[in-house]
Structures are given as C-alpha cells and as structure tokens.
C-alpha cells in the first residue's frame, strides 16, 4: 500500500515498502491513516471479522520449522476455527518455491547496481555485502529478465489460490529467537540452514506486493515471543487490519515482553 519513496535507493525492484511496526493493531491503523495515501483512504476495512476461508500453512516445502512454532501456529488455527472461520491445513506448501530463485537475482543485481554508482563503495561495506554485490555482477540481463517473468508467473499462481482462499496463516519465522550476537540460527529443528533459513515465510508477500501482518502468538509465562503471519490478496490492507483487530481481541491476553 505504501511503496518505497523519499530517496531510498532501488535495490529490490519494487519489493520494498514502508510498513508500520506498532505495539498493537490499533496503532498500526493509526500509522496507516498517516502514511497510507489515497488508496488507503478509499479502501474499505469493514467485514474483517466475518467468516473467512483460511489456509493454515505449516511449512514451505521441505524447509524446517521449530516444533514449538509449529504447535503455536496450530493453536492459532484452532482458535480461528472456533471464531467461526473456515480453516483448512496444508501440511506443506510449494507455491512460493520460485521465490528462492527470484530473490537472489533481484537483490544481488540491485545491490551491485547501487554500489557501482558510488566511488570506493567496497571500502565502506562488510565482506558479506561485498560478496552479494559480486554475485550480482555475474548475473546477466537474461537472468534478470527471467526473474521478472517468474514473478509474473508466481503472481498468477497466487491469484488462482486466492480465488478459493481469503487468508493465508503461516509462522512469522521458522526459528525461535537466537542470540543477538549471531546473524542467524545455524540449525532449525535439527537441520543445518543458511542465513535465510529462518526467513522463509515472509518474502513472497514482498515479491508479490501482498498485504501481510505479523501478530504475537499467545505464549506461556516467561516464554520467548512467537509470531504468526496473516496474508491477504493485493490491496486488501484495510480488511487485513480489521481481521487482525478481531484476532487480537479474541486472543485477549495482552502480549507481555518476557524480560
């Protein structure tokens, strides 16, 4: 709903947006009232609490998910069903698989293009970023064009999915919080993972420009936070937030920081 603007460089095609981070859904709506623009003001968020068709996605392909997160999201799905929504479970979900091939092409080429505009940029970035930029230099124009075509094909696949589904329910991340000094968890559910192993559930929304929100799962006293993601079809941001308000009310117990 709110595209990248105001001087931020183009790195990730049009994947980048301005998305509010707030203490609760009401504050998120207040932020959108300020930054949303004409499309937001014309949108209708009524009916967010009505009976919706929800697809509970437990995993993306064969990517590992922490057992505690799986259980927490399953509890959320059961709670949504008790609210009168029609919930069905997908043990695995392969529709977003092309994102894994699309993302590195778009991101690395974009990063290389940005750094090439600035003298001595290589002396001002870390080795990880430098390596990604070098990968970007090795992709061809044909590789980039193929990635754009793959985005369009993926968009059509999700349009077909949303003909039968109103909301996608997924974990927000695949891993529990890890030590702050680490860039990423090296293992999830006993499997070795790369730097993006924990972040498999969210990129498809960026790639396709879909409205998505992460909300805190109910957790026990002293437990680290777990998030669940809700995603709706394009331009249904207001309806998604109305539904998120209903979820927040149903789960009732205010989210408490565990420290």
C-alpha positions, -999 to +999 in steps of 0.1 A: +000+000+000+029+024+008+057+020-018+093+029-012+099+066-018+116+096-004+151+089-017+155+053-007+176+036-034+161+009-056+177-024-046+149-049-046+129-039-076+095-030-061+097-055-033+105-027-008+076-009+010+070+013+041+053-010+066+045+002+101+058-016+132+035-009+162+026-021+197-008-032+186-031-033+156-049-001+165-016+018+165-007+002+131-040+015+118-032+050+131+001+049+113-016+038+081-040+067+085-010+090+084+011+073+056-014+053+036-023+078+009-053+079-014-056+042-019-058+036+018-083+063+024-106+048-003-103+012+009-130-004+030-120-024+060-155-034+070-162-071+073-128-081+086-143-101+114-167-121+091-163-158+084-132-162+062-116-190+043-082-195+059-054-217+047-031-228+076+003-234+061+025-254+084+057-254+063+071-241+030+082-272+011+109-291+030+121-261+049+125-269+087+103-252+113+109-253+150+085-277+167+073-251+192+064-227+165+045-254+146+025-261+177+018-224+184+006-217+149-016-248+151-032-234+183-038-201+164-055-220+136-077-239+161-086-205+178-096-190+144-118-220+136-135-215+170-142-179+159-163-193+130-138-191+102-133-220+078-098-232+084-081-260+064-045-271+069-018-275+043+010-297+058+034-283+032+031-255+007+052-254-025+036-225-044+061-200-031+091-221-040+102-199-070+109-170-045+141-188-036+154-184-071+139-149-077+152-132-046+190-136-050+189-124-087+169-093-079+187-085-047+223-091-058+218-073-092+202-044-074+229-042-048+257-043-075+239-016-094+236+006-063+273+002-053+285+008-088+271+043-086+294+053-056+332+055-057+351+035-031+319+018-020+338-015-015+358+001+013+326+011+032+308-022+033+312-055+050+325-087+033+291-103+033+276-074+013+306-073-010+301-109-018+265-104-026+274-075-049+300-096-067+273-123-073+251-096-088+279-086-112+279-122-125+242-123-134+232-115-170+204-093-183+187-126-194+189-138-158+172-106-145+145-108-173+138-144-163+134-134-127+108-108-137+090-134-158+090-157-128+074-130-106+046-126-131+040-164-132+040-165-094+015-137-093-009-156-115-005-187-093-013-168-061-043-150-079-057-185-086-050-196-049-069-165-036-099-174-057-106-201-031-088-187+000-092-154+018-063-155+042-030-174+045-019-182+080+018-190+084+045-187+111+063-153+110+097-170+113+108-207+112+131-204+142+128-193+178+148-161+188+185-167+187+215-150+204+218-113+194+255-117+185+246-143+158+234-132+124+211-162+121+204-196+137+227-223+121+202-250+128+164-253+129+147-284+141+180-303+139+187-293+103+215-271+091+202-239+075+217-209+057+215-172+065+178-170+053+166-203+068+146-186+094+130-161+070+113-184+045+077-174+052+077-136+045+095-129+012+066-140-011+045-111+002+072-086-007+077-102-041+040-101-049+031-068-031+006-086-009-006-071+025+007-092+054+009-087+091+028-104+119+010-108+153+022-123+186+011-158+194-002-164+229+027-180+248+033-192+283+047-171+311+084-164+305+085-179+271+102-161+242+079-145+217+065-163+186+048-146+158+022-157+132+016-141+098-017-133+081-017-125+044-045-114+021-048-106-016-033-074-030-049-041-019-069-057+009-047-040+035-076-024+054-096-057+055-065-075+068-061-050+096-098-053+105-093-090+107-062-086+128-081-064+152-106-093+156-078-118+162-062-095+188-095-092+207-101-130+206-067-138+219-074-114+247-043-117+269-021-087+262+013-095+249+039-093+276+076-090+270+094-120+286+121-098+301 
